[in-house]
């Protein structure tokens, strides 16, 4: 049986779900990773230090990057 799926992960700058600062996708087949992709995004929102401590992404990292609706 073929088991093929994608997993999507996002990181946020703060507790607001719309403050996405990174998007990642992994493609799996039968439990093996086939491909991965990720990009940083400028959420144009403040970065809560609690979240920065978890993922290491801060305002300086994304300040010149596109906003989420420009990534496709």
URLINZI-V508261 format. One record per backbone hydrogen bond with DSSP energy under -1.0 kcal/mol. NH is the residue of the N-H (numbers start at 0). CO is the residue of the C=O. If there is no record, write none. Layout:
nh = {NH	NH}
co = {CO	CO}
This chain:
nh = {4	6	8	10	12	18	20	21	22	23	24	25	26	27	28	29	31	33	34	36	38	40	41	47	51	52	54	55	61	62	64	69	70}
co = {27	25	23	21	18	15	10	10	38	8	36	6	34	4	31	2	28	26	26	24	22	20	65	12	47	48	50	51	57	58	61	66	67}
